[in-house]
Amino acid sequence: MTDPPSALDGLRQAYGRAISTIMLYATVAVCTVNLTTLGMKPLNLITVSREREIEKADFQASSSDQEVAASEDQCEAEDTIALK
Protein backbone atom coordinates (compact mmCIF):
# COMPACT_ATOMS: atom_id res chain seq x y z
CA MET A 1 0.00 0.00 0.00
CA THR A 2 2.33 2.66 1.23
CA ASP A 3 6.07 2.39 1.10
CA PRO A 4 7.22 4.47 4.06
CA PRO A 5 6.61 2.67 7.38
CA SER A 6 6.00 5.97 9.19
CA ALA A 7 2.94 6.66 7.01
CA LEU A 8 1.61 3.18 7.77
CA ASP A 9 2.15 3.73 11.49
CA GLY A 10 0.34 7.07 11.26
CA LEU A 11 -2.63 5.41 9.56
CA ARG A 12 -2.75 2.67 12.19
CA GLN A 13 -2.71 5.21 15.03
CA ALA A 14 -5.44 7.33 13.43
CA TYR A 15 -7.55 4.22 12.85
CA GLY A 16 -6.97 3.05 16.42
CA ARG A 17 -8.05 6.40 17.89
CA ALA A 18 -11.14 6.58 15.71
CA ILE A 19 -12.22 3.04 16.55
CA SER A 20 -11.53 3.48 20.27
CA THR A 21 -13.71 6.60 20.35
CA ILE A 22 -16.56 4.85 18.56
CA MET A 23 -16.25 1.80 20.81
CA LEU A 24 -16.28 4.01 23.89
CA TYR A 25 -19.51 5.70 22.79
CA ALA A 26 -21.07 2.35 21.91
CA THR A 27 -20.11 0.89 25.30
CA VAL A 28 -21.57 3.86 27.16
CA ALA A 29 -24.79 3.61 25.14
CA VAL A 30 -25.17 -0.12 25.80
CA CYS A 31 -24.51 0.31 29.53
CA THR A 32 -27.05 3.11 29.76
CA VAL A 33 -29.71 1.06 28.01
CA ASN A 34 -29.01 -1.99 30.18
CA LEU A 35 -29.19 0.00 33.40
CA THR A 36 -32.44 1.59 32.34
CA THR A 37 -33.92 -1.76 31.36
CA LEU A 38 -32.81 -3.46 34.56
CA GLY A 39 -34.21 -0.62 36.61
CA MET A 40 -37.58 -0.59 34.90
CA LYS A 41 -38.34 -4.31 35.05
CA PRO A 42 -38.39 -4.68 38.87
CA LEU A 43 -40.27 -1.42 39.22
CA ASN A 44 -42.90 -2.64 36.80
CA LEU A 45 -43.13 -6.03 38.54
CA ILE A 46 -43.64 -4.39 41.92
CA THR A 47 -46.33 -2.11 40.54
CA VAL A 48 -48.18 -4.97 38.84
CA SER A 49 -47.92 -7.09 41.98
CA ARG A 50 -49.39 -4.35 44.15
CA GLU A 51 -52.23 -3.75 41.70
CA ARG A 52 -53.07 -7.46 41.67
CA GLU A 53 -53.08 -7.59 45.47
CA ILE A 54 -55.45 -4.62 45.62
CA GLU A 55 -57.76 -6.17 43.02
CA LYS A 56 -57.70 -9.49 44.87
CA ALA A 57 -58.55 -7.80 48.17
CA ASP A 58 -61.36 -5.83 46.54
CA PHE A 59 -62.72 -8.99 44.91
CA GLN A 60 -62.61 -10.92 48.19
CA ALA A 61 -64.29 -8.07 50.05
CA SER A 62 -67.07 -7.81 47.48
CA SER A 63 -67.47 -11.60 47.49
CA SER A 64 -67.80 -11.74 51.25
CA ASP A 65 -70.27 -8.83 51.18
CA GLN A 66 -72.35 -10.68 48.61
CA GLU A 67 -72.22 -13.87 50.69
CA VAL A 68 -73.35 -12.00 53.80
CA ALA A 69 -76.18 -10.35 51.88
CA ALA A 70 -77.23 -13.70 50.40
CA SER A 71 -77.22 -15.41 53.79
CA GLU A 72 -79.27 -12.55 55.27
CA ASP A 73 -81.77 -12.85 52.43
CA GLN A 74 -81.94 -16.60 52.98
CA CYS A 75 -82.53 -16.14 56.71
CA GLU A 76 -85.29 -13.62 56.06
CA ALA A 77 -86.88 -15.99 53.56
CA GLU A 78 -86.76 -18.85 56.07
CA ASP A 79 -88.26 -16.59 58.76
CA THR A 80 -91.05 -15.59 56.39
CA ILE A 81 -91.78 -19.23 55.57
CA ALA A 82 -91.72 -20.19 59.25
CA LEU A 83 -94.16 -17.42 60.14
CA LYS A 84 -96.68 -18.53 57.51
matplotlib code that plots the C-alpha trace (Angstrom):
import matplotlib.pyplot as plt

x = [0.0, 2.3, 6.1, 7.2, 6.6, 6.0, 2.9, 1.6, 2.1, 0.3, -2.6, -2.7, -2.7, -5.4, -7.6, -7.0, -8.1, -11.1, -12.2, -11.5, -13.7, -16.6, -16.3, -16.3, -19.5, -21.1, -20.1, -21.6, -24.8, -25.2, -24.5, -27.0, -29.7, -29.0, -29.2, -32.4, -33.9, -32.8, -34.2, -37.6, -38.3, -38.4, -40.3, -42.9, -43.1, -43.6, -46.3, -48.2, -47.9, -49.4, -52.2, -53.1, -53.1, -55.5, -57.8, -57.7, -58.5, -61.4, -62.7, -62.6, -64.3, -67.1, -67.5, -67.8, -70.3, -72.4, -72.2, -73.3, -76.2, -77.2, -77.2, -79.3, -81.8, -81.9, -82.5, -85.3, -86.9, -86.8, -88.3, -91.0, -91.8, -91.7, -94.2, -96.7]
y = [0.0, 2.7, 2.4, 4.5, 2.7, 6.0, 6.7, 3.2, 3.7, 7.1, 5.4, 2.7, 5.2, 7.3, 4.2, 3.0, 6.4, 6.6, 3.0, 3.5, 6.6, 4.9, 1.8, 4.0, 5.7, 2.3, 0.9, 3.9, 3.6, -0.1, 0.3, 3.1, 1.1, -2.0, 0.0, 1.6, -1.8, -3.5, -0.6, -0.6, -4.3, -4.7, -1.4, -2.6, -6.0, -4.4, -2.1, -5.0, -7.1, -4.4, -3.7, -7.5, -7.6, -4.6, -6.2, -9.5, -7.8, -5.8, -9.0, -10.9, -8.1, -7.8, -11.6, -11.7, -8.8, -10.7, -13.9, -12.0, -10.3, -13.7, -15.4, -12.6, -12.9, -16.6, -16.1, -13.6, -16.0, -18.8, -16.6, -15.6, -19.2, -20.2, -17.4, -18.5]
z = [0.0, 1.2, 1.1, 4.1, 7.4, 9.2, 7.0, 7.8, 11.5, 11.3, 9.6, 12.2, 15.0, 13.4, 12.8, 16.4, 17.9, 15.7, 16.5, 20.3, 20.4, 18.6, 20.8, 23.9, 22.8, 21.9, 25.3, 27.2, 25.1, 25.8, 29.5, 29.8, 28.0, 30.2, 33.4, 32.3, 31.4, 34.6, 36.6, 34.9, 35.0, 38.9, 39.2, 36.8, 38.5, 41.9, 40.5, 38.8, 42.0, 44.2, 41.7, 41.7, 45.5, 45.6, 43.0, 44.9, 48.2, 46.5, 44.9, 48.2, 50.0, 47.5, 47.5, 51.3, 51.2, 48.6, 50.7, 53.8, 51.9, 50.4, 53.8, 55.3, 52.4, 53.0, 56.7, 56.1, 53.6, 56.1, 58.8, 56.4, 55.6, 59.2, 60.1, 57.5]

ax = plt.figure().add_subplot(projection="3d")
ax.plot(x, y, z, "-o")
ax.set_aspect("equal")
plt.show()
